[in-house]
């Protein structure tokens, strides 16, 4: 990937949904998943890199891919089941890959 195509999008969990204490930790944990499984799956499906820094999330990649990854992350923060996010992510990723 060329540096010209690289975009960085940073946002806080609190920008998506107002959470405090244990609920905030749970939302960050849902993004990471057990052993980083959820984060890794989103990264691979969207060809992006996701960095979790406390309650701040940084997504690096091509513009379209960053947008898809951010949508998936926001769904997880809002409480959507991981299986629903995986399904929607695979459908969206296949449509994006079909365009190129």
PyMOL CGO cylinders between C-alpha atoms (Angstrom):
from pymol import cmd
from pymol.cgo import CYLINDER

trace = [
    CYLINDER, 0.00, 0.00, 0.00, 1.40, 3.38, -0.96, 0.3, 1, 1, 1, 1, 1, 1,
    CYLINDER, 1.40, 3.38, -0.96, 1.63, 6.08, 1.67, 0.3, 1, 1, 1, 1, 1, 1,
    CYLINDER, 1.63, 6.08, 1.67, -0.64, 8.30, -0.40, 0.3, 1, 1, 1, 1, 1, 1,
    CYLINDER, -0.64, 8.30, -0.40, -3.51, 5.83, 0.07, 0.3, 1, 1, 1, 1, 1, 1,
    CYLINDER, -3.51, 5.83, 0.07, -3.04, 5.57, 3.83, 0.3, 1, 1, 1, 1, 1, 1,
    CYLINDER, -3.04, 5.57, 3.83, -5.62, 7.12, 6.12, 0.3, 1, 1, 1, 1, 1, 1,
    CYLINDER, -5.62, 7.12, 6.12, -5.73, 7.21, 9.90, 0.3, 1, 1, 1, 1, 1, 1,
    CYLINDER, -5.73, 7.21, 9.90, -9.05, 7.53, 11.69, 0.3, 1, 1, 1, 1, 1, 1,
    CYLINDER, -9.05, 7.53, 11.69, -9.03, 7.94, 15.46, 0.3, 1, 1, 1, 1, 1, 1,
    CYLINDER, -9.03, 7.94, 15.46, -12.02, 8.00, 17.75, 0.3, 1, 1, 1, 1, 1, 1,
    CYLINDER, -12.02, 8.00, 17.75, -12.95, 7.32, 21.35, 0.3, 1, 1, 1, 1, 1, 1,
    CYLINDER, -12.95, 7.32, 21.35, -15.43, 4.71, 22.52, 0.3, 1, 1, 1, 1, 1, 1,
    CYLINDER, -15.43, 4.71, 22.52, -17.29, 7.53, 24.29, 0.3, 1, 1, 1, 1, 1, 1,
    CYLINDER, -17.29, 7.53, 24.29, -17.84, 9.24, 20.91, 0.3, 1, 1, 1, 1, 1, 1,
    CYLINDER, -17.84, 9.24, 20.91, -19.94, 6.27, 19.81, 0.3, 1, 1, 1, 1, 1, 1,
    CYLINDER, -19.94, 6.27, 19.81, -21.81, 5.50, 23.03, 0.3, 1, 1, 1, 1, 1, 1,
    CYLINDER, -21.81, 5.50, 23.03, -21.70, 7.02, 26.52, 0.3, 1, 1, 1, 1, 1, 1,
    CYLINDER, -21.70, 7.02, 26.52, -20.28, 4.34, 28.80, 0.3, 1, 1, 1, 1, 1, 1,
    CYLINDER, -20.28, 4.34, 28.80, -18.69, 4.39, 32.25, 0.3, 1, 1, 1, 1, 1, 1,
    CYLINDER, -18.69, 4.39, 32.25, -16.66, 2.04, 34.41, 0.3, 1, 1, 1, 1, 1, 1,
    CYLINDER, -16.66, 2.04, 34.41, -17.16, -1.66, 33.78, 0.3, 1, 1, 1, 1, 1, 1,
    CYLINDER, -17.16, -1.66, 33.78, -19.36, -1.02, 30.72, 0.3, 1, 1, 1, 1, 1, 1,
    CYLINDER, -19.36, -1.02, 30.72, -16.55, 0.93, 29.05, 0.3, 1, 1, 1, 1, 1, 1,
    CYLINDER, -16.55, 0.93, 29.05, -14.09, -1.87, 29.80, 0.3, 1, 1, 1, 1, 1, 1,
    CYLINDER, -14.09, -1.87, 29.80, -16.56, -4.41, 28.43, 0.3, 1, 1, 1, 1, 1, 1,
    CYLINDER, -16.56, -4.41, 28.43, -16.91, -2.46, 25.16, 0.3, 1, 1, 1, 1, 1, 1,
    CYLINDER, -16.91, -2.46, 25.16, -13.13, -2.32, 24.70, 0.3, 1, 1, 1, 1, 1, 1,
    CYLINDER, -13.13, -2.32, 24.70, -12.96, -6.03, 25.53, 0.3, 1, 1, 1, 1, 1, 1,
    CYLINDER, -12.96, -6.03, 25.53, -15.62, -6.79, 22.90, 0.3, 1, 1, 1, 1, 1, 1,
    CYLINDER, -15.62, -6.79, 22.90, -13.48, -5.04, 20.28, 0.3, 1, 1, 1, 1, 1, 1,
    CYLINDER, -13.48, -5.04, 20.28, -10.34, -6.93, 21.27, 0.3, 1, 1, 1, 1, 1, 1,
    CYLINDER, -10.34, -6.93, 21.27, -12.02, -10.27, 21.75, 0.3, 1, 1, 1, 1, 1, 1,
    CYLINDER, -12.02, -10.27, 21.75, -10.47, -13.22, 23.53, 0.3, 1, 1, 1, 1, 1, 1,
    CYLINDER, -10.47, -13.22, 23.53, -6.79, -13.29, 22.60, 0.3, 1, 1, 1, 1, 1, 1,
    CYLINDER, -6.79, -13.29, 22.60, -7.33, -10.48, 20.06, 0.3, 1, 1, 1, 1, 1, 1,
    CYLINDER, -7.33, -10.48, 20.06, -9.50, -12.71, 17.87, 0.3, 1, 1, 1, 1, 1, 1,
    CYLINDER, -9.50, -12.71, 17.87, -12.19, -10.12, 17.01, 0.3, 1, 1, 1, 1, 1, 1,
    CYLINDER, -12.19, -10.12, 17.01, -9.68, -7.34, 16.31, 0.3, 1, 1, 1, 1, 1, 1,
    CYLINDER, -9.68, -7.34, 16.31, -7.61, -9.70, 14.15, 0.3, 1, 1, 1, 1, 1, 1,
    CYLINDER, -7.61, -9.70, 14.15, -10.69, -10.83, 12.17, 0.3, 1, 1, 1, 1, 1, 1,
    CYLINDER, -10.69, -10.83, 12.17, -11.72, -7.23, 11.45, 0.3, 1, 1, 1, 1, 1, 1,
    CYLINDER, -11.72, -7.23, 11.45, -8.15, -6.34, 10.43, 0.3, 1, 1, 1, 1, 1, 1,
    CYLINDER, -8.15, -6.34, 10.43, -7.93, -9.28, 8.03, 0.3, 1, 1, 1, 1, 1, 1,
    CYLINDER, -7.93, -9.28, 8.03, -11.37, -8.77, 6.50, 0.3, 1, 1, 1, 1, 1, 1,
    CYLINDER, -11.37, -8.77, 6.50, -10.79, -5.06, 5.87, 0.3, 1, 1, 1, 1, 1, 1,
    CYLINDER, -10.79, -5.06, 5.87, -7.02, -5.02, 5.24, 0.3, 1, 1, 1, 1, 1, 1,
    CYLINDER, -7.02, -5.02, 5.24, -6.52, -2.43, 7.97, 0.3, 1, 1, 1, 1, 1, 1,
    CYLINDER, -6.52, -2.43, 7.97, -4.57, -2.14, 11.22, 0.3, 1, 1, 1, 1, 1, 1,
    CYLINDER, -4.57, -2.14, 11.22, -6.43, -1.40, 14.43, 0.3, 1, 1, 1, 1, 1, 1,
    CYLINDER, -6.43, -1.40, 14.43, -4.69, 0.00, 17.49, 0.3, 1, 1, 1, 1, 1, 1,
    CYLINDER, -4.69, 0.00, 17.49, -6.48, -0.04, 20.85, 0.3, 1, 1, 1, 1, 1, 1,
    CYLINDER, -6.48, -0.04, 20.85, -5.02, 2.52, 23.23, 0.3, 1, 1, 1, 1, 1, 1,
    CYLINDER, -5.02, 2.52, 23.23, -7.12, 2.50, 26.40, 0.3, 1, 1, 1, 1, 1, 1,
    CYLINDER, -7.12, 2.50, 26.40, -10.52, 3.78, 25.19, 0.3, 1, 1, 1, 1, 1, 1,
    CYLINDER, -10.52, 3.78, 25.19, -9.12, 5.36, 22.00, 0.3, 1, 1, 1, 1, 1, 1,
    CYLINDER, -9.12, 5.36, 22.00, -9.19, 3.41, 18.75, 0.3, 1, 1, 1, 1, 1, 1,
    CYLINDER, -9.19, 3.41, 18.75, -6.97, 4.12, 15.74, 0.3, 1, 1, 1, 1, 1, 1,
    CYLINDER, -6.97, 4.12, 15.74, -7.72, 2.53, 12.36, 0.3, 1, 1, 1, 1, 1, 1,
    CYLINDER, -7.72, 2.53, 12.36, -5.10, 2.68, 9.58, 0.3, 1, 1, 1, 1, 1, 1,
    CYLINDER, -5.10, 2.68, 9.58, -5.64, 1.69, 5.95, 0.3, 1, 1, 1, 1, 1, 1,
    CYLINDER, -5.64, 1.69, 5.95, -7.24, 2.74, 2.68, 0.3, 1, 1, 1, 1, 1, 1,
    CYLINDER, -7.24, 2.74, 2.68, -10.22, 5.10, 2.99, 0.3, 1, 1, 1, 1, 1, 1,
    CYLINDER, -10.22, 5.10, 2.99, -12.94, 2.59, 2.06, 0.3, 1, 1, 1, 1, 1, 1,
    CYLINDER, -12.94, 2.59, 2.06, -11.42, -0.13, 4.25, 0.3, 1, 1, 1, 1, 1, 1,
    CYLINDER, -11.42, -0.13, 4.25, -11.12, 2.21, 7.24, 0.3, 1, 1, 1, 1, 1, 1,
    CYLINDER, -11.12, 2.21, 7.24, -14.78, 3.13, 6.86, 0.3, 1, 1, 1, 1, 1, 1,
    CYLINDER, -14.78, 3.13, 6.86, -15.87, -0.53, 6.81, 0.3, 1, 1, 1, 1, 1, 1,
    CYLINDER, -15.87, -0.53, 6.81, -13.68, -1.36, 9.83, 0.3, 1, 1, 1, 1, 1, 1,
    CYLINDER, -13.68, -1.36, 9.83, -14.98, 1.64, 11.78, 0.3, 1, 1, 1, 1, 1, 1,
    CYLINDER, -14.98, 1.64, 11.78, -18.59, 0.62, 11.09, 0.3, 1, 1, 1, 1, 1, 1,
    CYLINDER, -18.59, 0.62, 11.09, -17.86, -2.87, 12.44, 0.3, 1, 1, 1, 1, 1, 1,
    CYLINDER, -17.86, -2.87, 12.44, -16.13, -1.45, 15.53, 0.3, 1, 1, 1, 1, 1, 1,
    CYLINDER, -16.13, -1.45, 15.53, -19.02, 0.93, 16.20, 0.3, 1, 1, 1, 1, 1, 1,
    CYLINDER, -19.02, 0.93, 16.20, -21.50, -1.95, 15.94, 0.3, 1, 1, 1, 1, 1, 1,
    CYLINDER, -21.50, -1.95, 15.94, -19.53, -3.87, 18.56, 0.3, 1, 1, 1, 1, 1, 1,
    CYLINDER, -19.53, -3.87, 18.56, -19.43, -0.83, 20.86, 0.3, 1, 1, 1, 1, 1, 1,
    CYLINDER, -19.43, -0.83, 20.86, -23.20, -0.41, 20.51, 0.3, 1, 1, 1, 1, 1, 1,
    CYLINDER, -23.20, -0.41, 20.51, -23.67, -4.03, 21.61, 0.3, 1, 1, 1, 1, 1, 1,
    CYLINDER, -23.67, -4.03, 21.61, -24.31, -5.98, 18.41, 0.3, 1, 1, 1, 1, 1, 1,
    CYLINDER, -24.31, -5.98, 18.41, -23.41, -9.67, 18.71, 0.3, 1, 1, 1, 1, 1, 1,
    CYLINDER, -23.41, -9.67, 18.71, -20.00, -10.52, 17.27, 0.3, 1, 1, 1, 1, 1, 1,
    CYLINDER, -20.00, -10.52, 17.27, -21.57, -13.10, 14.94, 0.3, 1, 1, 1, 1, 1, 1,
    CYLINDER, -21.57, -13.10, 14.94, -23.79, -10.40, 13.39, 0.3, 1, 1, 1, 1, 1, 1,
    CYLINDER, -23.79, -10.40, 13.39, -20.79, -8.12, 12.94, 0.3, 1, 1, 1, 1, 1, 1,
    CYLINDER, -20.79, -8.12, 12.94, -18.79, -10.96, 11.32, 0.3, 1, 1, 1, 1, 1, 1,
    CYLINDER, -18.79, -10.96, 11.32, -21.63, -11.68, 8.86, 0.3, 1, 1, 1, 1, 1, 1,
    CYLINDER, -21.63, -11.68, 8.86, -22.10, -8.03, 7.92, 0.3, 1, 1, 1, 1, 1, 1,
    CYLINDER, -22.10, -8.03, 7.92, -18.33, -7.59, 7.65, 0.3, 1, 1, 1, 1, 1, 1,
    CYLINDER, -18.33, -7.59, 7.65, -17.90, -10.53, 5.28, 0.3, 1, 1, 1, 1, 1, 1,
    CYLINDER, -17.90, -10.53, 5.28, -20.76, -9.32, 3.08, 0.3, 1, 1, 1, 1, 1, 1,
    CYLINDER, -20.76, -9.32, 3.08, -19.38, -5.79, 2.93, 0.3, 1, 1, 1, 1, 1, 1,
    CYLINDER, -19.38, -5.79, 2.93, -15.80, -6.98, 2.37, 0.3, 1, 1, 1, 1, 1, 1,
    CYLINDER, -15.80, -6.98, 2.37, -16.87, -9.19, -0.53, 0.3, 1, 1, 1, 1, 1, 1,
    CYLINDER, -16.87, -9.19, -0.53, -18.70, -6.25, -2.15, 0.3, 1, 1, 1, 1, 1, 1,
    CYLINDER, -18.70, -6.25, -2.15, -15.66, -3.97, -1.72, 0.3, 1, 1, 1, 1, 1, 1,
    CYLINDER, -15.66, -3.97, -1.72, -13.31, -6.63, -3.14, 0.3, 1, 1, 1, 1, 1, 1,
    CYLINDER, -13.31, -6.63, -3.14, -15.65, -7.21, -6.10, 0.3, 1, 1, 1, 1, 1, 1,
    CYLINDER, -15.65, -7.21, -6.10, -15.30, -3.56, -7.10, 0.3, 1, 1, 1, 1, 1, 1,
    CYLINDER, -15.30, -3.56, -7.10, -11.52, -3.81, -7.45, 0.3, 1, 1, 1, 1, 1, 1,
]
cmd.load_cgo(trace, "trace")
